[in-house]
Amino acid sequence: METRRLELLAELSRLGSMRAVADVLGTTTSTVSQQLAVLARETGAPLIEPDGRRVRLTPAGRRLAEHAVTILAAVEAAYLDLGPGAEPAGAVRVAGYATAIREHLLPVVGEVAARHPRVSVLVREHEPAEALALLATDEADLALVYDFNLAPAGAGPALHRTALWTARWGLGVPEAGPAAGASAPETVARFRDRDWIGNSRNRADEEVIGIIASMAGYTPRFTHHADSLDLVQDMITAGLGVGLLPVNQPPREGVTILPLEDPAVELRAYAAVRRGRLTWPPLALVAGLLEGRVQGR
């Protein structure tokens, strides 16, 4: 049933005449009559009956008018709840990679819980491709993703992407390994005979190293893959190979992070949402707090 027709019925129940309904709602008496006739056909029950020169609601009409008041109130509440100026309320589903969740999202979750108890944040840990897939199928509202400056990932026309932060990455090697070269290709070339450790759920690392190694004239051999950066360090100390690690995180004993320059390797983090969704107050709240926290740091 169209809510407009329910509104006509509710007003008829309140005012008692079609002319009064037409005057209040800025339409004509014939339009009111026609729309109520359509509503009666939709419900399969007569809603009005003659009462002298006027009409009155049938028992079915009175019952539906009672429902109409409740339905129209719920619709109005939904508009108020979902409007851009509404008090945020609802569950925001966030999919993102572990570092972004641990260092940036979880503090925002605590702030939301303290200041906006009607908003909940549901968290799922995923690599960028997985998070973007959930966003595309409407199984997530916000995706925390990353790419590398040497292997950029397009956002696509259906997504709105906000840059959050950047982080330099270097080459994680055993402490007794060769020193860094003057440039990234020279550094990578010194490990041409080593095995390399890639990400088991994202090929961005391999793309970056492949590009740098191609400048040095060879193709790196990726024989190991791990999702956890801690495990990557364990594998390096165990002598299994070398791999990319963030420069801003102190390495554990037995691991050295060599800087990569000319070209530098930079991870770029983004918050991605489907276009048009940031008008939803809970999502705008979480995205805004996340961006504000990052800028503040």
Order of alpha helices (4+ residues) and beta strands (2+ residues): alpha-alpha-alpha-beta-beta-alpha-beta-alpha-beta-alpha-beta-beta-alpha-beta-alpha-beta-alpha-beta-beta-beta-alpha
